[in-house]
Amino acid sequence: MFNFSKSSSPAWNFDEEEPEGILFEYNELTQNVSAVVKLIADDEETGSVIDYSYSISPAYPQGILTITADEDGVRITAPSLAGFFPIEFVHYLQDGESVFADFWHDVPMGSEIVEFRPSTLRTFTYSLTVAATTSSGTEYSTTLDMTVEHDWTPGKLKLLEYVDAIRSANG
């Protein structure tokens, strides 16, 4: 567990052992991500935590991270971080016509791939702000960075899947 506190405020408790201000730094291939951020209200003056809320910037990719707030804190989970980085495009041929797609799922399996361009971003950092409201009416907040490092393996594997499909179709 990693705790930090700003002067004269309660401590924040995190699941990860990262430096102050960082919730996690993971590779895109990381699986089973789970972190909880909560306020440790340890004196009568602070009171107990009655509500948690959060905001994240920029908007995160839906379907990869799940972020929830309840009486136990703010929980961040993901079965896998693969897909965090969008592709630039896939250029393929369909019935002899040149077509560009922004997502792999838009490319029919068995299409001839002309060019695949992955994202050029190497890392992406999201800022998660967690606020806790206590029974004394005071609101405490902290901002933590969540950084994902790009690994081009998922794009490479998807490209190979399409290339293998066309090879199989052409015998």
C-alpha positions as CSV (number, residue, x, y, z in Angstrom):
1,M,0.0,0.0,0.0
2,F,1.1,3.5,-0.7
3,N,-0.1,6.4,1.4
4,F,0.6,10.1,0.9
5,S,-0.8,13.1,2.5
6,K,-0.6,16.8,2.0
7,S,0.1,18.8,5.1
8,S,-2.8,19.0,7.5
9,S,-5.0,16.8,5.4
10,P,-6.0,13.1,5.7
11,A,-4.0,10.5,3.9
12,W,-5.0,9.0,0.5
13,N,-4.7,5.3,0.2
14,F,-3.9,3.5,-3.1
15,D,-3.4,-0.1,-4.1
16,E,-0.2,0.7,-6.0
17,E,3.3,1.4,-4.7
18,E,4.1,4.4,-7.1
19,P,5.6,7.8,-6.4
20,E,3.4,10.6,-5.3
21,G,1.0,11.7,-8.0
22,I,1.2,8.4,-10.0
23,L,-1.5,5.7,-9.8
24,F,0.1,3.5,-12.3
25,E,2.5,3.2,-15.3
26,Y,1.8,0.1,-17.3
27,N,2.6,-1.4,-20.7
28,E,-0.3,-1.8,-23.1
29,L,0.0,-5.6,-22.7
30,T,-0.7,-5.5,-19.0
31,Q,-3.6,-7.6,-17.9
32,N,-5.9,-7.7,-14.8
33,V,-5.4,-4.0,-13.9
34,S,-7.0,-3.2,-10.5
35,A,-6.5,-0.1,-8.4
36,V,-8.5,1.6,-5.6
37,V,-8.2,5.2,-4.4
38,K,-9.7,6.1,-1.1
39,L,-9.3,8.7,1.6
40,I,-8.3,7.5,5.0
41,A,-10.2,9.7,7.4
42,D,-8.5,9.1,10.6
43,D,-9.8,11.7,13.1
44,E,-13.0,13.1,14.4
45,E,-12.4,16.5,12.8
46,T,-12.2,15.0,9.3
47,G,-15.3,12.8,9.8
48,S,-16.1,9.7,7.8
49,V,-16.2,9.7,4.0
50,I,-19.8,9.8,2.7
51,D,-19.2,10.2,-1.0
52,Y,-16.6,9.7,-3.7
53,S,-16.6,11.2,-7.2
54,Y,-14.0,11.3,-10.0
55,S,-13.2,12.9,-13.3
56,I,-10.7,11.9,-15.9
57,S,-8.9,13.9,-18.5
58,P,-8.8,13.4,-21.4
59,A,-11.7,11.1,-22.0
60,Y,-10.6,7.5,-21.8
61,P,-11.3,4.7,-24.3
62,Q,-14.6,3.1,-23.4
63,G,-14.6,-0.7,-23.2
64,I,-11.0,-0.9,-21.9
65,L,-11.0,0.9,-18.5
66,T,-13.9,0.6,-16.0
67,I,-14.0,3.3,-13.4
68,T,-16.6,3.2,-10.6
69,A,-17.1,5.2,-7.4
70,D,-18.9,3.9,-4.3
71,E,-18.6,4.0,-0.5
72,D,-15.3,2.1,-0.7
73,G,-13.5,4.6,-3.0
74,V,-12.9,4.9,-6.7
75,R,-12.0,1.6,-8.4
76,I,-10.2,1.3,-11.7
77,T,-10.2,-2.1,-13.5
78,A,-9.3,-3.5,-16.9
79,P,-9.0,-7.1,-18.0
80,S,-6.4,-5.8,-20.5
81,L,-5.0,-2.5,-21.7
82,A,-4.6,-3.8,-25.3
83,G,-6.3,-1.5,-27.6
84,F,-5.6,1.7,-25.7
85,F,-4.0,3.2,-28.7
86,P,-6.1,3.7,-31.8
87,I,-4.7,2.9,-35.2
88,E,-4.1,5.6,-37.7
89,F,-5.7,3.6,-40.5
90,V,-5.9,0.4,-42.5
91,H,-5.8,0.6,-46.3
92,Y,-7.3,-2.5,-47.9
93,L,-8.8,-3.7,-51.2
94,Q,-12.4,-4.8,-51.4
95,D,-13.6,-6.1,-54.7
96,G,-10.7,-4.3,-56.4
97,E,-11.5,-1.0,-54.8
98,S,-9.2,0.9,-52.4
99,V,-10.8,1.4,-49.0
100,F,-9.5,3.1,-45.8
101,A,-10.7,2.1,-42.3
102,D,-10.1,3.7,-38.9
103,F,-10.8,0.5,-37.0
104,W,-9.8,-3.1,-37.5
105,H,-13.4,-4.2,-37.0
106,D,-14.4,-2.3,-40.1
107,V,-12.1,-4.4,-42.3
108,P,-13.7,-7.5,-43.6
109,M,-11.7,-10.6,-42.8
110,G,-9.9,-11.9,-45.9
111,S,-9.4,-8.4,-47.4
112,E,-6.1,-7.8,-49.0
113,I,-4.2,-5.3,-46.7
114,V,-2.3,-2.6,-48.6
115,E,-1.0,-0.7,-45.6
116,F,-1.5,-0.6,-41.9
117,R,-0.5,2.4,-39.9
118,P,-0.5,2.1,-36.1
119,S,-0.6,5.0,-33.7
120,T,2.6,6.9,-33.5
121,L,2.1,7.8,-29.8
122,R,4.6,6.1,-27.4
123,T,2.8,6.8,-24.2
124,F,-0.5,8.3,-23.1
125,T,-1.2,9.7,-19.7
126,Y,-4.7,10.2,-18.2
127,S,-5.2,12.4,-15.1
128,L,-7.7,11.0,-12.6
129,T,-9.0,13.4,-10.0
130,V,-10.7,11.8,-7.0
131,A,-12.8,13.8,-4.6
132,A,-14.0,12.6,-1.2
133,T,-16.7,14.4,0.7
134,T,-16.7,13.8,4.5
135,S,-19.5,13.9,7.1
136,S,-18.0,17.1,8.3
137,G,-18.8,18.6,4.9
138,T,-15.2,19.0,3.8
139,E,-14.2,17.9,0.4
140,Y,-10.7,16.5,-0.2
141,S,-9.3,15.8,-3.6
142,T,-6.2,14.4,-5.2
143,T,-5.1,14.0,-8.9
144,L,-3.1,11.0,-10.0
145,D,-1.6,10.1,-13.4
146,M,-2.3,6.8,-15.2
147,T,0.2,6.2,-17.9
148,V,0.0,3.5,-20.6
149,E,3.1,2.7,-22.7
150,H,2.4,1.7,-26.3
151,D,3.4,-1.8,-27.4
152,W,2.9,-2.4,-31.1
153,T,2.3,-6.2,-30.7
154,P,-1.5,-6.1,-30.7
155,G,-1.5,-4.2,-34.1
156,K,1.1,-6.6,-35.5
157,L,-0.9,-9.6,-34.4
158,K,-4.1,-8.2,-35.9
159,L,-2.2,-7.6,-39.2
160,L,-0.9,-11.2,-39.2
161,E,-4.4,-12.5,-38.6
162,Y,-5.7,-10.7,-41.7
163,V,-2.7,-11.7,-43.8
164,D,-3.1,-15.3,-42.7
165,A,-6.8,-15.2,-43.6
166,I,-6.1,-14.0,-47.2
167,R,-3.3,-16.7,-47.5
168,S,-5.8,-19.4,-46.4
169,A,-8.5,-18.1,-48.8
170,N,-6.0,-18.1,-51.7
171,G,-4.7,-21.6,-50.8
